[in-house]
Amino acid sequence: MSLPNIALDHTEKLIERAKLGDKKSFNEVVGLWYKKIYNFCYKYCHDHDQASEAAQRTFIKVYDHLLKLEDIGKFKSWLYIIALNVCREESRRMTRVAKMFVSDGDDSKHVEVDGGETFAQVYDRSELSSIVIASLNQLGEEQKEVILMKEYEGLKFREIAEVLNISENTVKSRLYYGLSNLKKILVKNRAFKESYDYGK
């Protein structure tokens, strides 16, 4: 049995006990999965504070709805469904906040939103380069989500299909066109960045 399968098997046993009210077992589940979910939220939200908030909200929702998980074997995809929905909610909330500041006069220039200095600084310290993330976030939400889950989280096509409630063929199609579009955007952004750096 591979390490991922061993981890999932261990998780399932912990969840069985957690569903019976064993809080220590649930805390162990959080310990096993928190870093992975945080990293997913970080890639999606491109902000440390937002990612931390999203990850915490994800596990609060997992705890609150754990008894509704009938098939423990589907915990992984169920967990990502919750995390993805939380990230979507957080993204919409930040969009509303950004729009509010933009419409609030000159002070808006001090607010750090998408594409701001903090964005670049965060991703310079991350495992993904800023230019890749900047390019990824220019994709439509559907293609972006599939790429994140397949290429960076390592989910199987079946698991992604369960998370997004679509067919595996649709997942494969979105991944194919998403990667194709990402490549085009990367070439364009890299050329722009090189031109900008040269201009300095």
C-alpha positions as protocol buffer text, in pm:
chain_id: "A"
residue {
  index: 1
  type: MET
  ca { x: 0 y: 0 z: 0 }
}
residue {
  index: 2
  type: SER
  ca { x: 139 y: 343 z: -97 }
}
residue {
  index: 3
  type: LEU
  ca { x: 191 y: 624 z: 155 }
}
residue {
  index: 4
  type: PRO
  ca { x: -110 y: 828 z: 29 }
}
residue {
  index: 5
  type: ASN
  ca { x: -333 y: 519 z: 62 }
}
residue {
  index: 6
  type: ILE
  ca { x: -197 y: 449 z: 410 }
}
residue {
  index: 7
  type: ALA
  ca { x: -272 y: 811 z: 508 }
}
residue {
  index: 8
  type: LEU
  ca { x: -626 y: 784 z: 370 }
}
residue {
  index: 9
  type: ASP
  ca { x: -682 y: 454 z: 547 }
}
residue {
  index: 10
  type: HIS
  ca { x: -563 y: 610 z: 874 }
}
residue {
  index: 11
  type: THR
  ca { x: -787 y: 911 z: 813 }
}
residue {
  index: 12
  type: GLU
  ca { x: -1091 y: 689 z: 761 }
}
residue {
  index: 13
  type: LYS
  ca { x: -1031 y: 513 z: 1094 }
}
residue {
  index: 14
  type: LEU
  ca { x: -996 y: 849 z: 1268 }
}
residue {
  index: 15
  type: ILE
  ca { x: -1316 y: 978 z: 1109 }
}
residue {
  index: 16
  type: GLU
  ca { x: -1507 y: 671 z: 1223 }
}
residue {
  index: 17
  type: ARG
  ca { x: -1407 y: 753 z: 1580 }
}
residue {
  index: 18
  type: ALA
  ca { x: -1466 y: 1126 z: 1531 }
}
residue {
  index: 19
  type: LYS
  ca { x: -1821 y: 1060 z: 1413 }
}
residue {
  index: 20
  type: LEU
  ca { x: -1877 y: 886 z: 1746 }
}
residue {
  index: 21
  type: GLY
  ca { x: -1776 y: 1204 z: 1927 }
}
residue {
  index: 22
  type: ASP
  ca { x: -1401 y: 1151 z: 1972 }
}
residue {
  index: 23
  type: LYS
  ca { x: -1265 y: 1506 z: 1945 }
}
residue {
  index: 24
  type: LYS
  ca { x: -905 y: 1388 z: 1976 }
}
residue {
  index: 25
  type: SER
  ca { x: -947 y: 1180 z: 1660 }
}
residue {
  index: 26
  type: PHE
  ca { x: -1095 y: 1479 z: 1477 }
}
residue {
  index: 27
  type: ASN
  ca { x: -800 y: 1694 z: 1584 }
}
residue {
  index: 28
  type: GLU
  ca { x: -571 y: 1427 z: 1438 }
}
residue {
  index: 29
  type: VAL
  ca { x: -761 y: 1448 z: 1110 }
}
residue {
  index: 30
  type: VAL
  ca { x: -707 y: 1824 z: 1108 }
}
residue {
  index: 31
  type: GLY
  ca { x: -338 y: 1768 z: 1179 }
}
residue {
  index: 32
  type: LEU
  ca { x: -310 y: 1531 z: 884 }
}
residue {
  index: 33
  type: TRP
  ca { x: -492 y: 1752 z: 635 }
}
residue {
  index: 34
  type: TYR
  ca { x: -457 y: 2114 z: 748 }
}
residue {
  index: 35
  type: LYS
  ca { x: -130 y: 2192 z: 566 }
}
residue {
  index: 36
  type: LYS
  ca { x: -258 y: 2047 z: 237 }
}
residue {
  index: 37
  type: ILE
  ca { x: -587 y: 2238 z: 258 }
}
residue {
  index: 38
  type: TYR
  ca { x: -408 y: 2556 z: 361 }
}
residue {
  index: 39
  type: ASN
  ca { x: -177 y: 2526 z: 59 }
}
residue {
  index: 40
  type: PHE
  ca { x: -476 y: 2475 z: -170 }
}
residue {
  index: 41
  type: CYS
  ca { x: -649 y: 2782 z: -25 }
}
residue {
  index: 42
  type: TYR
  ca { x: -326 y: 2980 z: -54 }
}
residue {
  index: 43
  type: LYS
  ca { x: -293 y: 2903 z: -423 }
}
residue {
  index: 44
  type: TYR
  ca { x: -658 y: 2990 z: -479 }
}
residue {
  index: 45
  type: CYS
  ca { x: -672 y: 3311 z: -272 }
}
residue {
  index: 46
  type: HIS
  ca { x: -310 y: 3422 z: -321 }
}
residue {
  index: 47
  type: ASP
  ca { x: -297 y: 3570 z: 30 }
}
residue {
  index: 48
  type: HIS
  ca { x: -167 y: 3417 z: 355 }
}
residue {
  index: 49
  type: ASP
  ca { x: -434 y: 3565 z: 582 }
}
residue {
  index: 50
  type: GLN
  ca { x: -718 y: 3472 z: 347 }
}
residue {
  index: 51
  type: ALA
  ca { x: -580 y: 3120 z: 309 }
}
residue {
  index: 52
  type: SER
  ca { x: -551 y: 3077 z: 685 }
}
residue {
  index: 53
  type: GLU
  ca { x: -906 y: 3202 z: 734 }
}
residue {
  index: 54
  type: ALA
  ca { x: -1037 y: 2977 z: 456 }
}
residue {
  index: 55
  type: ALA
  ca { x: -858 y: 2670 z: 591 }
}
residue {
  index: 56
  type: GLN
  ca { x: -992 y: 2728 z: 942 }
}
residue {
  index: 57
  type: ARG
  ca { x: -1346 y: 2780 z: 812 }
}
residue {
  index: 58
  type: THR
  ca { x: -1311 y: 2462 z: 606 }
}
residue {
  index: 59
  type: PHE
  ca { x: -1239 y: 2247 z: 910 }
}
residue {
  index: 60
  type: ILE
  ca { x: -1510 y: 2416 z: 1115 }
}
residue {
  index: 61
  type: LYS
  ca { x: -1757 y: 2319 z: 842 }
}
residue {
  index: 62
  type: VAL
  ca { x: -1611 y: 1968 z: 828 }
}
residue {
  index: 63
  type: TYR
  ca { x: -1664 y: 1931 z: 1202 }
}
residue {
  index: 64
  type: ASP
  ca { x: -2017 y: 2073 z: 1189 }
}
residue {
  index: 65
  type: HIS
  ca { x: -2124 y: 1843 z: 903 }
}
residue {
  index: 66
  type: LEU
  ca { x: -1918 y: 1532 z: 975 }
}
residue {
  index: 67
  type: LEU
  ca { x: -2223 y: 1324 z: 1062 }
}
residue {
  index: 68
  type: LYS
  ca { x: -2363 y: 1394 z: 714 }
}
residue {
  index: 69
  type: LEU
  ca { x: -2066 y: 1219 z: 553 }
}
residue {
  index: 70
  type: GLU
  ca { x: -2219 y: 878 z: 484 }
}
residue {
  index: 71
  type: ASP
  ca { x: -1937 y: 733 z: 271 }
}
residue {
  index: 72
  type: ILE
  ca { x: -1614 y: 781 z: 468 }
}
residue {
  index: 73
  type: GLY
  ca { x: -1420 y: 655 z: 166 }
}
residue {
  index: 74
  type: LYS
  ca { x: -1511 y: 979 z: -12 }
}
residue {
  index: 75
  type: PHE
  ca { x: -1372 y: 1202 z: 262 }
}
residue {
  index: 76
  type: LYS
  ca { x: -1096 y: 1347 z: 43 }
}
residue {
  index: 77
  type: SER
  ca { x: -1325 y: 1471 z: -233 }
}
residue {
  index: 78
  type: TRP
  ca { x: -1581 y: 1584 z: 28 }
}
residue {
  index: 79
  type: LEU
  ca { x: -1310 y: 1784 z: 204 }
}
residue {
  index: 80
  type: TYR
  ca { x: -1209 y: 1955 z: -119 }
}
residue {
  index: 81
  type: ILE
  ca { x: -1573 y: 2035 z: -200 }
}
residue {
  index: 82
  type: ILE
  ca { x: -1595 y: 2225 z: 128 }
}
residue {
  index: 83
  type: ALA
  ca { x: -1255 y: 2393 z: 82 }
}
residue {
  index: 84
  type: LEU
  ca { x: -1338 y: 2500 z: -272 }
}
residue {
  index: 85
  type: ASN
  ca { x: -1673 y: 2648 z: -171 }
}
residue {
  index: 86
  type: VAL
  ca { x: -1510 y: 2837 z: 115 }
}
residue {
  index: 87
  type: CYS
  ca { x: -1244 y: 2973 z: -123 }
}
residue {
  index: 88
  type: ARG
  ca { x: -1512 y: 3083 z: -369 }
}
residue {
  index: 89
  type: GLU
  ca { x: -1697 y: 3262 z: -89 }
}
residue {
  index: 90
  type: GLU
  ca { x: -1375 y: 3429 z: 28 }
}
residue {
  index: 91
  type: SER
  ca { x: -1289 y: 3535 z: -326 }
}
residue {
  index: 92
  type: ARG
  ca { x: -1632 y: 3693 z: -375 }
}
residue {
  index: 93
  type: ARG
  ca { x: -1605 y: 3868 z: -40 }
}
residue {
  index: 94
  type: MET
  ca { x: -1265 y: 4016 z: -126 }
}
residue {
  index: 95
  type: THR
  ca { x: -1394 y: 4127 z: -466 }
}
residue {
  index: 96
  type: ARG
  ca { x: -1675 y: 4315 z: -292 }
}
residue {
  index: 97
  type: VAL
  ca { x: -1426 y: 4472 z: -48 }
}
residue {
  index: 98
  type: ALA
  ca { x: -1194 y: 4575 z: -332 }
}
residue {
  index: 99
  type: LYS
  ca { x: -1482 y: 4733 z: -523 }
}
residue {
  index: 100
  type: MET
  ca { x: -1592 y: 4919 z: -212 }
}
residue {
  index: 101
  type: PHE
  ca { x: -1247 y: 5072 z: -167 }
}
residue {
  index: 102
  type: VAL
  ca { x: -1209 y: 5153 z: -535 }
}
residue {
  index: 103
  type: SER
  ca { x: -1531 y: 5354 z: -519 }
}
residue {
  index: 104
  type: ASP
  ca { x: -1421 y: 5531 z: -202 }
}
residue {
  index: 105
  type: GLY
  ca { x: -1204 y: 5804 z: -351 }
}
residue {
  index: 106
  type: ASP
  ca { x: -828 y: 5859 z: -343 }
}
residue {
  index: 107
  type: ASP
  ca { x: -769 y: 5632 z: -44 }
}
residue {
  index: 108
  type: SER
  ca { x: -824 y: 5335 z: -276 }
}
residue {
  index: 109
  type: LYS
  ca { x: -471 y: 5368 z: -409 }
}
residue {
  index: 110
  type: HIS
  ca { x: -342 y: 5252 z: -70 }
}
residue {
  index: 111
  type: VAL
  ca { x: -546 y: 4932 z: -74 }
}
residue {
  index: 112
  type: GLU
  ca { x: -358 y: 4624 z: -189 }
}
residue {
  index: 113
  type: VAL
  ca { x: -578 y: 4420 z: -420 }
}
residue {
  index: 114
  type: ASP
  ca { x: -515 y: 4171 z: -703 }
}
residue {
  index: 115
  type: GLY
  ca { x: -191 y: 4254 z: -883 }
}
residue {
  index: 116
  type: GLY
  ca { x: -62 y: 4476 z: -601 }
}
residue {
  index: 117
  type: GLU
  ca { x: 277 y: 4471 z: -438 }
}
residue {
  index: 118
  type: THR
  ca { x: 176 y: 4222 z: -171 }
}
residue {
  index: 119
  type: PHE
  ca { x: 60 y: 3981 z: -442 }
}
residue {
  index: 120
  type: ALA
  ca { x: 408 y: 3971 z: -597 }
}
residue {
  index: 121
  type: GLN
  ca { x: 586 y: 3956 z: -262 }
}
residue {
  index: 122
  type: VAL
  ca { x: 374 y: 3665 z: -142 }
}
residue {
  index: 123
  type: TYR
  ca { x: 438 y: 3453 z: -446 }
}
residue {
  index: 124
  type: ASP
  ca { x: 809 y: 3530 z: -456 }
}
residue {
  index: 125
  type: ARG
  ca { x: 820 y: 3346 z: -124 }
}
residue {
  index: 126
  type: SER
  ca { x: 595 y: 3062 z: -235 }
}
residue {
  index: 127
  type: GLU
  ca { x: 666 y: 2735 z: -415 }
}
residue {
  index: 128
  type: LEU
  ca { x: 506 y: 2881 z: -728 }
}
residue {
  index: 129
  type: SER
  ca { x: 660 y: 3174 z: -914 }
}
residue {
  index: 130
  type: SER
  ca { x: 465 y: 3497 z: -925 }
}
residue {
  index: 131
  type: ILE
  ca { x: 442 y: 3487 z: -1304 }
}
residue {
  index: 132
  type: VAL
  ca { x: 281 y: 3141 z: -1300 }
}
residue {
  index: 133
  type: ILE
  ca { x: 24 y: 3243 z: -1040 }
}
residue {
  index: 134
  type: ALA
  ca { x: -46 y: 3573 z: -1214 }
}
residue {
  index: 135
  type: SER
  ca { x: -106 y: 3377 z: -1533 }
}
residue {
  index: 136
  type: LEU
  ca { x: -317 y: 3112 z: -1360 }
}
residue {
  index: 137
  type: ASN
  ca { x: -545 y: 3378 z: -1215 }
}
residue {
  index: 138
  type: GLN
  ca { x: -614 y: 3516 z: -1561 }
}
residue {
  index: 139
  type: LEU
  ca { x: -791 y: 3193 z: -1651 }
}
residue {
  index: 140
  type: GLY
  ca { x: -1163 y: 3145 z: -1606 }
}
residue {
  index: 141
  type: GLU
  ca { x: -1265 y: 3000 z: -1271 }
}
residue {
  index: 142
  type: GLU
  ca { x: -1358 y: 2660 z: -1418 }
}
residue {
  index: 143
  type: GLN
  ca { x: -1018 y: 2601 z: -1580 }
}
residue {
  index: 144
  type: LYS
  ca { x: -825 y: 2747 z: -1287 }
}
residue {
  index: 145
  type: GLU
  ca { x: -993 y: 2517 z: -1035 }
}
residue {
  index: 146
  type: VAL
  ca { x: -928 y: 2202 z: -1239 }
}
residue {
  index: 147
  type: ILE
  ca { x: -560 y: 2291 z: -1288 }
}
residue {
  index: 148
  type: LEU
  ca { x: -513 y: 2361 z: -917 }
}
residue {
  index: 149
  type: MET
  ca { x: -670 y: 2032 z: -813 }
}
residue {
  index: 150
  type: LYS
  ca { x: -502 y: 1815 z: -1079 }
}
residue {
  index: 151
  type: GLU
  ca { x: -159 y: 1967 z: -1127 }
}
residue {
  index: 152
  type: TYR
  ca { x: -89 y: 2102 z: -777 }
}
residue {
  index: 153
  type: GLU
  ca { x: -307 y: 1896 z: -543 }
}
residue {
  index: 154
  type: GLY
  ca { x: -270 y: 1566 z: -728 }
}
residue {
  index: 155
  type: LEU
  ca { x: -638 y: 1476 z: -723 }
}
residue {
  index: 156
  type: LYS
  ca { x: -754 y: 1206 z: -963 }
}
residue {
  index: 157
  type: PHE
  ca { x: -995 y: 1287 z: -1244 }
}
residue {
  index: 158
  type: ARG
  ca { x: -1265 y: 1094 z: -1058 }
}
residue {
  index: 159
  type: GLU
  ca { x: -1209 y: 1296 z: -741 }
}
residue {
  index: 160
  type: ILE
  ca { x: -1216 y: 1628 z: -925 }
}
residue {
  index: 161
  type: ALA
  ca { x: -1537 y: 1522 z: -1098 }
}
residue {
  index: 162
  type: GLU
  ca { x: -1689 y: 1451 z: -756 }
}
residue {
  index: 163
  type: VAL
  ca { x: -1573 y: 1785 z: -616 }
}
residue {
  index: 164
  type: LEU
  ca { x: -1711 y: 1986 z: -908 }
}
residue {
  index: 165
  type: ASN
  ca { x: -2012 y: 1761 z: -973 }
}
residue {
  index: 166
  type: ILE
  ca { x: -1925 y: 1720 z: -1340 }
}
residue {
  index: 167
  type: SER
  ca { x: -1821 y: 1426 z: -1560 }
}
residue {
  index: 168
  type: GLU
  ca { x: -1461 y: 1306 z: -1583 }
}
residue {
  index: 169
  type: ASN
  ca { x: -1461 y: 1392 z: -1954 }
}
residue {
  index: 170
  type: THR
  ca { x: -1555 y: 1750 z: -1868 }
}
residue {
  index: 171
  type: VAL
  ca { x: -1270 y: 1760 z: -1617 }
}
residue {
  index: 172
  type: LYS
  ca { x: -1026 y: 1637 z: -1883 }
}
residue {
  index: 173
  type: SER
  ca { x: -1157 y: 1890 z: -2134 }
}
residue {
  index: 174
  type: ARG
  ca { x: -1123 y: 2180 z: -1890 }
}
residue {
  index: 175
  type: LEU
  ca { x: -773 y: 2066 z: -1798 }
}
residue {
  index: 176
  type: TYR
  ca { x: -666 y: 2038 z: -2163 }
}
residue {
  index: 177
  type: TYR
  ca { x: -797 y: 2382 z: -2262 }
}
residue {
  index: 178
  type: GLY
  ca { x: -690 y: 2533 z: -1932 }
}
residue {
  index: 179
  type: LEU
  ca { x: -328 y: 2421 z: -1971 }
}
residue {
  index: 180
  type: SER
  ca { x: -332 y: 2534 z: -2334 }
}
residue {
  index: 181
  type: ASN
  ca { x: -460 y: 2878 z: -2237 }
}
residue {
  index: 182
  type: LEU
  ca { x: -220 y: 2896 z: -1942 }
}
residue {
  index: 183
  type: LYS
  ca { x: 74 y: 2832 z: -2173 }
}
residue {
  index: 184
  type: LYS
  ca { x: -34 y: 3118 z: -2400 }
}
residue {
  index: 185
  type: ILE
  ca { x: -80 y: 3354 z: -2105 }
}
residue {
  index: 186
  type: LEU
  ca { x: 259 y: 3253 z: -1961 }
}
residue {
  index: 187
  type: VAL
  ca { x: 432 y: 3336 z: -2288 }
}
residue {
  index: 188
  type: LYS
  ca { x: 254 y: 3671 z: -2303 }
}
residue {
  index: 189
  type: ASN
  ca { x: 321 y: 3759 z: -1937 }
}
residue {
  index: 190
  type: ARG
  ca { x: 684 y: 3654 z: -1955 }
}
residue {
  index: 191
  type: ALA
  ca { x: 735 y: 3872 z: -2261 }
}
residue {
  index: 192
  type: PHE
  ca { x: 562 y: 4161 z: -2083 }
}
residue {
  index: 193
  type: LYS
  ca { x: 773 y: 4114 z: -1768 }
}
residue {
  index: 194
  type: GLU
  ca { x: 1098 y: 4099 z: -1966 }
}
residue {
  index: 195
  type: SER
  ca { x: 1000 y: 4413 z: -2153 }
}
residue {
  index: 196
  type: TYR
  ca { x: 910 y: 4586 z: -1824 }
}
residue {
  index: 197
  type: ASP
  ca { x: 1235 y: 4484 z: -1656 }
}
residue {
  index: 198
  type: TYR
  ca { x: 1435 y: 4600 z: -1956 }
}
residue {
  index: 199
  type: GLY
  ca { x: 1255 y: 4932 z: -1947 }
}
residue {
  index: 200
  type: LYS
  ca { x: 1367 y: 4990 z: -1590 }
}
